[in-house]
Amino acid sequence: MLRDAVRSLAEAKIAPYAAAVDEEARFPREALDALTANDLHAVHVPEEYGGAGADALATVIVIEEVARVCASSSLIPAVNKLGSLPVILSGSEALKRKYMTPLAKGDGMFSYCLSEPDAGSDAAGMKTKAVRDGDAYVLNGVKRWITNAGESEFYTVMAVTDPTKRSKGISAFVVEKSDEGVSFGAPEKKLGIKGSPTREVYLDNVRIPADRMIGEEGTGFATAMKTLDHTRITIAAQALGIAQGALDYAKGYVTERKQFGKPIADFQGIQFMLADMAMKIEAARQLTYAAAAKSERGDADLTFQGAAAKCFASDVAMEVTTDAVQLLGGYGYTRDYPVERMMRDAKITQIYEGTNQVQRIVMARNLP
Ligand SMILES: Cc1cc2nc3c(=O)[nH]c(=O)nc-3n(C[C@H](O)[C@H](O)[C@H](O)COP(=O)(O)OP(=O)(O)OC[C@H]3O[C@@H](n4cnc5c(N)ncnc54)[C@H](O)[C@@H]3O)c2cc1C
């Protein structure tokens, strides 16, 4: 039922704008409005804070169905979970109430600020600092590649509180867009997910109350990594949705396009490609849903399974979207058809929330 409901909404209210959002590299406002009106913009927020209380699998299905028509728009529910999960996992009750309530209501999105210009895969090498000053912390630094920066009201920011302790000297904070000293860089000019703004976040002597710290001092990096264990599965879902969208489009096209006097779908070479695409997508789906169930239960092997789902599904998305372009021939290579956008959008799923090389490091360290 959930899938049917999200699919109808996505096809009616999000799909019609997907090409324009990409072409104009603009924020998918229509998608945000439609998702918020239907309580799908941050489905993971627990009911006690006014949220929909969706479990990890339901959240994955929402993201998958939105990504099937517009990958940029699927970053609304995905990044709302990424940005706010540190608060849900490790924040005080007061912090949860303060920030989950407006998120659930649609009064402000949440972003996640871990990466920096010189700290990507090695996120613990970050330089942003938070220095205690009375009952406040003062933050200084630059966060890079922040999804929905400028659009979000709330930002989970990881910063160094004790430079002698590396990852154990990092703490997490909630920073608000309206805090004095917060500003944003120009939107990055990207290959894909062009509708999803990616900007630098500048923190210039941002003074915030000490109770905005998420959990204890020095636990921020552990919270950030624990968050990724759960949210990598949402990237797998995004990849899955992009791949399914490309297969669905190509499947229709091959029955219409005629060469050598018959639909190209009649050629076995085409049928085998479609069979392989569907097989890979189904394998990715099973891995992703199983990982979502593990996320919900908090299983001990979640770290491996989340990394495996993200890595596998994103590789599948890249292969399937590339094949979809191939199935449309020259037409697939143009912006008159959606598959080239899907191919460009798929690429990011192999890079963010840890590159697929990093996923392999994570898996190797947590072999089942
Ligand atoms: C569109 C977009 C949105 C993003 N959104 C966010 C966000 O909202 N919040 C956020 O915090 N970050 C975000 N990121 C950052 C993203 O997570 C990083 O780009 C990613 O983790 C890689 O870091 P890097 O770009 O510095 O690459 P690098 O770490 O410099 O890696 C370069 C290459 O080296 C490889 N590599 C690095 N170390 C190793 C190793 N030990 N072994 C093998 N290979 C290695 C990498 O896999 C990669 O191929 C986003 C990025 C993009 C492009």
The ligand as a MOL file (V3000), in Angstrom:
LIG
                    3D

  0  0  0     0  0            999 V3000
M  V30 BEGIN CTAB
M  V30 COUNTS 53 58 0 0 0
M  V30 BEGIN ATOM
M  V30 1 C 26.9540 15.5790 -4.5910 0
M  V30 2 C 27.6080 15.2790 -3.2830 0
M  V30 3 C 26.8630 15.3550 -2.1080 0
M  V30 4 C 27.4680 15.1040 -0.8700 0
M  V30 5 N 26.7390 15.2820 0.2860 0
M  V30 6 C 27.4000 15.2320 1.4850 0
M  V30 7 C 26.7270 15.6160 2.6940 0
M  V30 8 O 25.5250 15.9570 2.6890 0
M  V30 9 N 27.4340 15.6230 3.8550 0
M  V30 10 C 28.7500 15.2760 3.8980 0
M  V30 11 O 29.3260 15.2940 4.9850 0
M  V30 12 N 29.4100 14.8930 2.7730 0
M  V30 13 C 28.7640 14.8760 1.5730 0
M  V30 14 N 29.4420 14.5170 0.4120 0
M  V30 15 C 30.8660 14.1670 0.4890 0
M  V30 16 C 31.1540 12.7300 0.1140 0
M  V30 17 O 30.7450 11.8730 1.1430 0
M  V30 18 C 32.6600 12.6440 -0.2000 0
M  V30 19 O 32.8410 13.2690 -1.4550 0
M  V30 20 C 33.1690 11.2190 -0.2320 0
M  V30 21 O 33.1540 10.6790 1.0620 0
M  V30 22 C 34.5880 11.1170 -0.8060 0
M  V30 23 O 35.4490 12.0650 -0.2600 0
M  V30 24 P 36.3600 12.9510 -1.2400 0
M  V30 25 O 35.4460 13.5550 -2.2430 0
M  V30 26 O 37.1960 13.8580 -0.4170 0
M  V30 27 O 37.2710 11.9070 -2.0000 0
M  V30 28 P 38.6900 11.3410 -1.4990 0
M  V30 29 O 38.5780 10.8510 -0.1070 0
M  V30 30 O 39.7440 12.3420 -1.8170 0
M  V30 31 O 38.8620 10.0850 -2.4480 0
M  V30 32 C 39.3990 10.1530 -3.7770 0
M  V30 33 C 39.4940 8.7300 -4.3130 0
M  V30 34 O 40.4240 7.9720 -3.4840 0
M  V30 35 C 39.7830 6.8050 -3.0100 0
M  V30 36 N 40.3050 6.4630 -1.6840 0
M  V30 37 C 40.4580 7.3010 -0.6060 0
M  V30 38 N 40.9690 6.6190 0.4370 0
M  V30 39 C 41.1430 5.3440 0.0280 0
M  V30 40 C 41.6360 4.1500 0.6500 0
M  V30 41 N 42.0260 4.1350 1.9400 0
M  V30 42 N 41.6980 3.0050 -0.0820 0
M  V30 43 C 41.2710 3.0060 -1.3770 0
M  V30 44 N 40.7950 4.0880 -2.0140 0
M  V30 45 C 40.7290 5.2500 -1.3170 0
M  V30 46 C 38.3120 7.1360 -2.9800 0
M  V30 47 O 37.5020 5.9560 -3.0090 0
M  V30 48 C 38.1700 7.9640 -4.2440 0
M  V30 49 O 38.0430 7.1120 -5.3600 0
M  V30 50 C 28.8260 14.7160 -0.8360 0
M  V30 51 C 29.5530 14.6190 -2.0200 0
M  V30 52 C 28.9760 14.9070 -3.2290 0
M  V30 53 C 29.8130 14.8370 -4.4860 0
M  V30 END ATOM
M  V30 BEGIN BOND
M  V30 1 1 1 2
M  V30 2 1 2 3
M  V30 3 2 2 52
M  V30 4 2 3 4
M  V30 5 1 4 5
M  V30 6 1 4 50
M  V30 7 2 5 6
M  V30 8 1 6 7
M  V30 9 1 6 13
M  V30 10 2 7 8
M  V30 11 1 7 9
M  V30 12 1 9 10
M  V30 13 2 10 11
M  V30 14 1 10 12
M  V30 15 2 12 13
M  V30 16 1 13 14
M  V30 17 1 14 15
M  V30 18 1 14 50
M  V30 19 1 15 16
M  V30 20 1 16 17
M  V30 21 1 16 18
M  V30 22 1 18 19
M  V30 23 1 18 20
M  V30 24 1 20 21
M  V30 25 1 20 22
M  V30 26 1 22 23
M  V30 27 1 23 24
M  V30 28 2 24 25
M  V30 29 1 24 26
M  V30 30 1 24 27
M  V30 31 1 27 28
M  V30 32 2 28 29
M  V30 33 1 28 30
M  V30 34 1 28 31
M  V30 35 1 31 32
M  V30 36 1 32 33
M  V30 37 1 33 34
M  V30 38 1 33 48
M  V30 39 1 34 35
M  V30 40 1 35 36
M  V30 41 1 35 46
M  V30 42 1 36 37
M  V30 43 1 36 45
M  V30 44 2 37 38
M  V30 45 1 38 39
M  V30 46 1 39 40
M  V30 47 2 39 45
M  V30 48 1 40 41
M  V30 49 2 40 42
M  V30 50 1 42 43
M  V30 51 2 43 44
M  V30 52 1 44 45
M  V30 53 1 46 47
M  V30 54 1 46 48
M  V30 55 1 48 49
M  V30 56 2 50 51
M  V30 57 1 51 52
M  V30 58 1 52 53
M  V30 END BOND
M  V30 END CTAB
M  END
